[in-house]
Amino acid sequence: MTTTPTTRIHPLMAVAAVSLTLVSLVGAASIAGLLPSSHATPDTTPVVANAAPQAGQQAANQPMPETRPAVVEHRTVVHHVTPQVRRVNNDDYAQAPAAQPQPQAPAPAPVAQNSPLGMGIGAVVGGLIGNQVGGGKGKTAATIAGAVGGAYVGNEIAKKN
């Protein structure tokens, strides 16, 4: 009687696969702009340039100061465009049309922010629905897919409200 050994995935390979998937999803969410931006404040401490030790100084006892590039601040520049009025010579034209003021373009609508509450509720509902599908490893995959899809749909619904 021959028995075939069962081939199971090593636990470390499973952990590596899950961590790679999570890192990929976080990276994709960051690129897509789904993650909130950082509100950190920059370090404004002055930094001294590296200098070679002079004769008579002991370089081993004194720590070398670090160099950092200067912090660049970006600012938004708004250019206002004024309509130019063309002067019409009345000799050339019998009746010159009056200059009509150009209508102002409407202000852009504010951008909707991501909703952690909508994402959380959507993920729970999607996970519960996905858990009802399939069996075994397919059930686990359906639960994860349902949770991710539910989080997306819940976020979109929360943005519209």
C-alpha positions in Angstrom: 0.0 0.0 0.0 1.5 3.3 -1.0 0.6 6.6 0.6 1.2 9.9 -1.1 2.5 12.6 1.1 0.3 15.7 1.3 1.9 18.8 0.0 1.1 21.7 2.3 2.5 25.2 2.1 5.0 26.2 4.7 3.7 28.7 7.3 6.5 31.1 6.5 5.6 31.1 2.8 2.0 31.8 3.7 3.0 34.7 6.0 5.3 36.1 3.2 2.5 35.9 0.7 0.0 37.7 2.9 2.5 40.4 3.8 3.4 40.9 0.2 -0.3 41.2 -0.7 -0.9 43.7 2.1 2.1 45.9 1.1 1.0 45.8 -2.5 -2.6 46.9 -1.6 -1.3 49.7 0.6 1.0 50.9 -2.1 -1.8 50.8 -4.7 -4.1 52.7 -2.3 -1.4 55.3 -1.7 -0.8 55.8 -5.4 -4.6 56.1 -6.0 -4.9 58.7 -3.3 -7.1 56.6 -1.0 -4.8 57.0 2.0 -4.9 60.3 4.0 -1.9 62.6 3.7 0.6 63.1 6.5 0.3 66.1 8.7 3.9 65.9 10.0 5.9 69.1 10.6 9.4 69.3 9.1 12.4 69.3 11.3 13.7 72.9 11.2 16.9 72.5 13.3 19.9 74.1 11.7 22.5 71.7 10.2 26.2 72.4 10.0 28.2 71.2 7.0 30.9 68.6 7.4 34.3 70.1 8.0 37.6 68.3 7.9 39.3 68.3 11.3 42.1 70.8 11.6 45.5 70.1 13.0 45.4 69.9 16.7 41.8 68.7 16.9 41.0 65.2 17.9 38.5 63.8 15.3 37.8 60.6 17.2 36.4 62.4 20.3 34.2 64.9 18.4 31.1 63.7 16.5 30.8 64.9 12.9 27.7 67.1 12.3 25.3 65.9 9.6 24.3 67.7 6.4 20.7 67.9 5.2 19.3 69.5 2.1 17.3 72.7 2.7 13.5 72.3 3.0 11.7 73.6 -0.1 8.2 75.1 0.4 5.9 74.9 -2.6 3.1 77.5 -2.9 0.2 77.6 -5.2 0.2 80.6 -7.6 -3.1 81.8 -9.0 -3.0 83.9 -12.2 -6.0 86.2 -12.6 -6.8 86.9 -16.2 -8.4 90.2 -17.0 -10.4 90.6 -20.2 -8.7 92.9 -22.7 -11.0 95.5 -24.3 -10.3 96.3 -27.9 -10.8 99.8 -29.0 -12.9 100.2 -32.1 -12.4 103.1 -34.4 -15.8 104.5 -35.2 -14.7 105.6 -38.7 -14.1 102.0 -39.8 -17.3 100.6 -38.3 -20.7 102.3 -38.5 -22.0 100.5 -35.5 -19.5 98.8 -33.2 -21.0 96.1 -30.9 -20.6 96.9 -27.2 -18.1 94.8 -25.4 -19.8 92.1 -23.5 -18.2 91.1 -20.2 -17.1 87.5 -20.1 -19.0 85.3 -17.6 -16.9 84.0 -14.8 -16.2 80.2 -14.7 -17.9 78.5 -11.7 -15.7 77.5 -8.9 -14.7 73.8 -8.9 -16.6 71.6 -6.6 -14.8 70.5 -3.4 -13.2 67.1 -3.6 -14.9 64.5 -1.4 -12.8 63.0 1.3 -12.4 59.3 2.1 -14.6 58.0 4.8 -13.1 55.5 7.3 -16.6 54.8 8.7 -18.0 54.1 5.2 -15.0 51.9 4.4 -15.4 50.0 7.7 -19.1 49.3 7.4 -18.7 48.4 3.7 -15.9 46.0 4.6 -17.9 44.2 7.3 -21.0 43.9 5.0 -18.9 42.8 2.1 -17.0 40.2 4.2 -20.3 38.8 5.5 -21.7 38.5 2.0 -18.5 37.0 0.7 -18.4 34.4 3.6 -21.7 33.0 2.3 -20.0 31.9 -1.0 -18.0 28.8 -1.7 -16.3 26.4 0.7 -12.8 25.8 2.0 -10.1 28.0 0.6 -12.6 29.5 -1.9 -14.7 30.7 1.0 -11.7 32.5 2.5 -10.9 34.1 -0.8 -14.5 35.2 -1.3 -14.6 36.7 2.2 -11.4 38.7 1.5 -12.6 39.8 -1.9 -16.0 40.8 -0.4 -14.4 42.8 2.3 -12.1 44.7 -0.1 -15.0 45.3 -2.5 -17.3 46.3 0.3 -14.8 48.8 1.7 -14.5 50.4 -1.8 -18.3 50.6 -2.3 -18.9 51.8 1.2 -16.3 54.6 0.7 -17.9 55.7 -2.6 -21.4 55.8 -1.0 -20.1 57.8 1.9 -18.4 60.3 -0.5 -21.7 60.9 -2.3 -23.6 61.6 0.9 
